[in-house]
Amino acid sequence: MRNIAWLVKIFGPERIGFVTLTVGDFITGGKFRNLRDRREAQRRFHSYLTNELSKRYPCGVVVTERHKNGGIHFHLAVVTEHDIRGNIDFAACFPAKDRLGKTVCKPDYSTANEAIKREWAYLRRTCKGYGFGWHQLQPMRESGEALGGYLGKYLAKDWEQRPPEDKGARCLRYFGHWSITSRLPGQRREKAPEGHQFSWNTPPARAWREMMKQMTAALTTKGTTLTEDNIKETVGSKWAWKAARLFQTVCFRIGDWQDAELRKAIDKHNEDVRRRWQECGCNPVRKYREVTELKLHHLRPSPRRKKRVQGTASEEVCL
C-alpha cells in the first residue's frame, strides 16, 4: 500500500502505530465470544471510529478481516501525536507465540516509552465500551512497504474466508485528514493521496479483461472455446504474454454495454494501435486487425512456423 509509505514519509516511522481489534462479547464465565455478524461488527467499529479513534488519531487505514474461526478483526495503521517507538525492545514487549497462540514468555514493558503506554491505557479505557475485546497497539517495526504488505495479507485472508453473506462488504477504508497541516474549522478533509482503488479495478485492468472477453468470443465463433481450464493447454503456459503481444495489433469494439471509463480506456488502446501502424509507414503487411478477425493461430505459432524456428535454432547450434 503506497498510502502507508506516504504516512511514513510525511509523519515519520516513529509516529506510526499498528492496531489490532477483536470484536465480541463476554459471556457467562467470563469467556470472550468472537462476533461473527459482519454488519454488527461494522456498526460497532463505525461508532468507535466516529466517537473515539478519529479524534485521537489524525488519519489512518483500516482493514477488516474475517478470521478462520469466523470472527471479525480490524487492523489499523494510525498516526499518533508523539513518538511511540523510542528504543523499544520488540522481542521483550511482544514475545513470540506458540502454535496455540499463547506467548512463550511474559512480556517485559520496561523499554516502552510513556507515549505508547498512554496509547495502551487509552485503548484499555475505551475498547470495552464499544464491544471490543482483545486489542493491541505496536509501533511500526520495519518500513512502510513492509507494513503495507502486512495489511495486504489480512485483506487476502478476508477474501479467502469470506462467506456468501459478506459479498459486497467493505474491507478497506481510510479515515481522517491526510495532510501534514492540521485541519482548520470548516475545511474539508484531505483524502489519501494514492486513493484506494485495487489494481484489478483500474481502467487498464478492466480494459484487459474486456479485451480477453472479446477475443474469446471471437474465437468461439470460429470453433475454438477458451476457458480457464484449457487455455494453458490450448495456447501455452505463457498465454497472457502472447495475448498482450497480440493485443498491440488488434482494435476492439466499443459499445453501450461498457461504462464511460471503460469505453475511454478501450478507445485509447485502439488509438495507440492505429498510431503504431502509421509509424510503420502504413505497411499493409503489418496492418492492425479487428477483434472479429482473430483466429487461434494468431495466439500460437503455426506448426510450419514453429518447425522453421526450430530448424534455425538447430543450424545455429551446429555452427
Wavefront OBJ file of the C-alpha trace (Angstrom):
o trace
v 0.000 0.000 0.000
v 1.616 3.196 -1.187
v -0.517 5.244 1.203
v 1.268 3.586 4.137
v 4.614 4.587 2.647
v 3.249 8.127 2.325
v 2.326 8.183 6.029
v 5.818 7.052 6.986
v 7.454 9.640 4.748
v 5.322 12.546 5.996
v 4.933 11.763 9.702
v 7.965 9.570 10.366
v 8.133 5.868 11.266
v 8.255 6.644 14.993
v 4.680 8.002 14.871
v 3.069 5.098 13.006
v 1.217 2.534 15.092
v -0.298 -0.823 14.141
v -3.560 -1.592 15.982
v -5.476 -4.872 16.129
v -9.045 -5.012 17.486
v -11.168 -8.107 18.066
v -14.954 -7.780 18.209
v -17.176 -9.782 20.546
v -18.875 -10.067 23.900
v -18.093 -11.593 27.266
v -20.471 -14.430 28.154
v -21.174 -16.421 31.299
v -17.971 -17.488 32.998
v -16.002 -14.510 31.712
v -15.239 -16.102 28.372
v -14.996 -13.931 25.269
v -17.016 -14.944 22.229
v -15.971 -13.517 18.848
v -18.665 -11.702 16.918
v -19.374 -13.319 13.551
v -22.029 -10.906 12.299
v -20.104 -8.614 9.959
v -22.814 -5.956 9.829
v -22.934 -5.659 13.610
v -19.116 -5.608 13.754
v -19.033 -2.766 11.224
v -21.657 -0.873 13.214
v -19.583 -1.128 16.385
v -16.406 -0.102 14.654
v -18.058 2.860 12.943
v -19.312 4.070 16.328
v -15.851 3.616 17.875
v -14.161 5.320 14.936
v -16.551 8.285 14.935
v -16.586 8.918 18.663
v -13.041 7.979 19.651
v -10.404 6.940 17.128
v -10.916 9.746 14.590
v -10.487 12.276 17.401
v -7.395 10.561 18.787
v -5.505 9.871 15.553
v -5.185 12.388 12.660
v -5.540 9.758 9.923
v -5.154 6.080 9.213
v -6.024 2.951 7.237
v -8.490 0.251 8.320
v -8.584 -3.357 7.071
v -11.409 -5.705 8.036
v -10.529 -9.393 8.314
v -12.746 -12.409 8.834
v -10.632 -14.853 10.799
v -10.601 -18.568 10.007
v -12.760 -19.159 13.108
v -15.415 -16.822 11.643
v -14.730 -13.897 13.982
v -14.228 -10.333 12.751
v -10.952 -8.484 13.379
v -9.952 -4.932 12.497
v -6.378 -3.944 11.683
v -5.359 -0.294 11.584
v -2.294 1.725 10.665
v -2.656 5.044 12.531
v -0.676 8.240 13.010
v -0.053 9.135 16.655
v 0.715 12.565 18.085
v 4.064 11.559 19.592
v 6.952 9.149 19.093
v 5.713 5.753 20.305
v 8.694 3.704 19.195
v 11.630 5.190 21.078
v 14.097 2.440 21.977
v 11.503 -0.258 22.499
v 12.607 -3.899 22.599
v 10.060 -5.611 20.338
v 11.084 -9.135 21.353
v 10.568 -8.315 25.041
v 7.336 -6.292 24.704
v 5.706 -8.540 22.119
v 7.097 -12.079 22.637
v 6.535 -14.792 20.058
v 3.529 -17.095 20.276
v 3.335 -20.881 20.184
v 1.132 -22.934 17.877
v -1.817 -22.424 20.258
v -1.492 -18.639 20.033
v -0.098 -18.140 23.534
v 3.038 -16.114 24.257
v 6.110 -18.193 25.028
v 7.150 -15.861 27.854
v 5.787 -12.990 29.915
v 6.022 -9.573 28.203
v 8.510 -7.057 29.576
v 7.402 -3.455 29.006
v 10.350 -1.741 30.684
v 11.685 -0.422 27.346
v 8.355 1.097 26.254
v 8.229 4.894 26.461
v 5.491 6.958 28.107
v 3.832 7.878 24.812
v 2.963 4.317 23.854
v 1.911 3.499 27.410
v -0.621 6.340 27.191
v -1.966 4.822 23.972
v -2.286 1.410 25.613
v -4.159 2.970 28.535
v -6.470 4.803 26.141
v -7.390 1.583 24.301
v -7.973 -0.288 27.576
v -10.263 2.500 28.700
v -12.364 2.791 25.540
v -12.441 -0.565 23.702
v -14.756 -2.479 26.008
v -17.455 0.197 25.938
v -17.857 -0.225 22.172
v -17.989 -4.020 22.155
v -14.321 -4.848 21.542
v -12.257 -7.411 23.395
v -8.564 -8.216 22.964
v -6.634 -5.374 21.404
v -3.024 -4.435 20.777
v -1.014 -1.451 19.553
v 2.554 -1.856 18.322
v 4.983 0.678 16.892
v 5.933 0.147 13.264
v 8.774 -2.373 13.157
v 10.212 -2.083 9.664
v 9.396 0.009 6.583
v 6.129 1.410 5.281
v 6.215 -1.104 2.429
v 6.513 -3.964 4.932
v 3.563 -2.679 6.974
v 1.525 -2.218 3.808
v 2.322 -5.785 2.793
v 1.316 -6.968 6.253
v -2.091 -5.289 5.935
v -2.379 -6.715 2.427
v -2.059 -10.232 3.848
v -5.068 -9.573 6.073
v -7.014 -8.446 3.010
v -6.122 -11.728 1.304
v -7.211 -13.704 4.384
v -10.529 -11.861 4.424
v -11.182 -12.803 0.791
v -10.248 -16.439 1.466
v -12.549 -16.736 4.499
v -15.399 -14.616 3.107
v -18.809 -16.399 3.231
v -21.634 -15.575 0.765
v -23.289 -13.142 3.191
v -20.128 -10.980 3.152
v -20.415 -10.313 -0.574
v -20.093 -6.594 -1.238
v -18.897 -5.826 2.279
v -16.252 -3.164 2.655
v -12.846 -4.486 3.675
v -10.634 -1.387 3.261
v -11.215 2.215 4.299
v -9.336 5.402 5.094
v -10.190 7.959 7.731
v -9.013 11.351 8.918
v -7.300 14.348 7.349
v -4.427 13.195 5.128
v -2.209 16.251 5.375
v 0.835 17.391 7.309
v -1.067 20.527 8.332
v -3.874 20.432 10.876
v -7.424 20.664 9.637
v -8.968 24.117 10.052
v -12.598 24.671 11.127
v -14.875 24.232 8.118
v -12.063 22.814 5.960
v -12.768 19.644 4.008
v -10.703 16.594 4.836
v -7.826 15.791 2.522
v -8.183 12.313 1.023
v -5.469 9.677 0.871
v -3.035 10.710 -1.901
v -2.996 7.358 -3.697
v -6.705 6.640 -3.437
v -7.925 3.164 -2.556
v -8.564 1.504 -5.913
v -7.194 -2.005 -6.295
v -5.008 -2.720 -9.291
v -7.566 -5.199 -10.688
v -10.235 -2.458 -10.682
v -8.298 0.253 -12.544
v -9.338 1.223 -16.106
v -6.348 -0.554 -17.746
v -7.069 -3.775 -15.820
v -10.762 -3.637 -16.690
v -9.859 -2.949 -20.324
v -7.593 -6.034 -20.329
v -10.451 -8.231 -19.085
v -12.806 -6.742 -21.683
v -10.288 -7.419 -24.455
v -9.828 -11.019 -23.288
v -13.605 -11.414 -23.255
v -13.957 -10.095 -26.816
v -11.086 -12.264 -28.038
v -12.523 -15.473 -26.571
v -15.938 -14.609 -28.024
v -14.377 -14.120 -31.468
v -12.510 -17.440 -31.229
v -15.681 -19.218 -30.105
v -17.444 -18.210 -33.328
v -14.604 -19.908 -35.234
v -14.847 -23.166 -33.304
v -12.277 -22.595 -30.528
v -13.561 -22.300 -26.966
v -11.062 -20.946 -24.445
v -11.748 -21.370 -20.713
v -9.729 -21.047 -17.526
v -9.280 -24.818 -17.555
v -7.987 -25.280 -21.106
v -6.242 -22.020 -22.041
v -2.803 -23.227 -20.905
v -3.155 -26.477 -22.809
v -4.521 -24.749 -25.926
v -2.310 -21.640 -26.111
v 0.604 -22.458 -23.812
v 1.782 -21.551 -20.331
v 2.677 -18.016 -21.479
v -0.815 -17.310 -22.798
v -1.057 -13.908 -21.051
v 2.233 -12.744 -22.574
v 1.118 -13.937 -26.019
v -2.233 -12.200 -25.658
v -0.554 -8.938 -24.618
v 1.722 -9.067 -27.677
v -1.241 -9.810 -29.931
v -3.395 -7.010 -28.484
v -0.803 -4.454 -29.627
v -2.054 -5.024 -33.185
v -5.775 -5.511 -32.522
v -8.607 -2.967 -32.313
v -11.517 -3.845 -30.039
v -15.196 -2.998 -30.053
v -16.708 -0.131 -28.080
v -20.382 -0.377 -27.109
v -23.177 0.674 -24.792
v -22.570 -2.301 -22.503
v -19.383 -0.584 -21.298
v -19.345 2.343 -18.902
v -17.746 5.657 -19.873
v -14.460 4.902 -18.102
v -14.069 1.538 -19.830
v -15.006 2.949 -23.239
v -12.364 5.628 -22.816
v -9.694 3.012 -21.976
v -10.614 0.837 -24.988
v -10.685 3.883 -27.268
v -7.204 4.923 -26.110
v -5.933 1.396 -26.795
v -7.363 1.485 -30.343
v -5.788 4.880 -30.992
v -2.392 3.548 -29.880
v -2.749 0.565 -32.223
v -3.505 2.799 -35.222
v -0.701 5.189 -34.296
v 1.872 2.369 -34.199
v 0.707 1.202 -37.629
v 1.083 4.714 -39.059
v 4.565 4.993 -37.582
v 5.467 1.853 -39.567
v 4.540 3.662 -42.777
v 1.033 2.132 -43.021
v 2.575 -1.099 -44.259
v -0.358 -3.297 -45.416
v 1.539 -6.396 -44.292
v 1.598 -5.066 -40.723
v -1.918 -3.629 -40.748
v -3.788 -3.994 -37.488
v -6.718 -6.411 -37.156
v -10.227 -6.040 -35.835
v -11.042 -8.347 -32.934
v -13.623 -10.194 -35.047
v -10.829 -11.276 -37.429
v -8.837 -13.125 -34.763
v -8.094 -16.827 -35.154
v -6.326 -19.285 -32.907
v -3.101 -19.260 -34.957
v -2.701 -15.547 -34.121
v -2.148 -16.585 -30.497
v 0.162 -19.506 -31.145
v 2.622 -20.154 -33.991
v 1.531 -22.498 -36.765
v 3.302 -25.920 -36.959
v 5.118 -24.747 -40.126
v 6.441 -21.575 -38.449
v 7.343 -23.490 -35.285
v 9.292 -26.043 -37.345
v 11.095 -23.234 -39.201
v 12.095 -21.564 -35.935
v 13.350 -24.849 -34.508
v 15.332 -25.525 -37.699
v 17.003 -22.109 -37.472
v 17.940 -22.801 -33.867
v 19.448 -26.167 -34.837
v 21.571 -24.539 -37.519
v 22.894 -22.027 -35.029
v 23.859 -24.846 -32.665
v 25.715 -26.661 -35.494
v 27.631 -23.522 -36.340
l 1 2 3 4 5 6 7 8 9 10 11 12 13 14 15 16 17 18 19 20 21 22 23 24 25 26 27 28 29 30 31 32 33 34 35 36 37 38 39 40 41 42 43 44 45 46 47 48 49 50 51 52 53 54 55 56 57 58 59 60 61 62 63 64 65 66 67 68 69 70 71 72 73 74 75 76 77 78 79 80 81 82 83 84 85 86 87 88 89 90 91 92 93 94 95 96 97 98 99 100 101 102 103 104 105 106 107 108 109 110 111 112 113 114 115 116 117 118 119 120 121 122 123 124 125 126 127 128 129 130 131 132 133 134 135 136 137 138 139 140 141 142 143 144 145 146 147 148 149 150 151 152 153 154 155 156 157 158 159 160 161 162 163 164 165 166 167 168 169 170 171 172 173 174 175 176 177 178 179 180 181 182 183 184 185 186 187 188 189 190 191 192 193 194 195 196 197 198 199 200 201 202 203 204 205 206 207 208 209 210 211 212 213 214 215 216 217 218 219 220 221 222 223 224 225 226 227 228 229 230 231 232 233 234 235 236 237 238 239 240 241 242 243 244 245 246 247 248 249 250 251 252 253 254 255 256 257 258 259 260 261 262 263 264 265 266 267 268 269 270 271 272 273 274 275 276 277 278 279 280 281 282 283 284 285 286 287 288 289 290 291 292 293 294 295 296 297 298 299 300 301 302 303 304 305 306 307 308 309 310 311 312 313 314 315 316 317 318 319
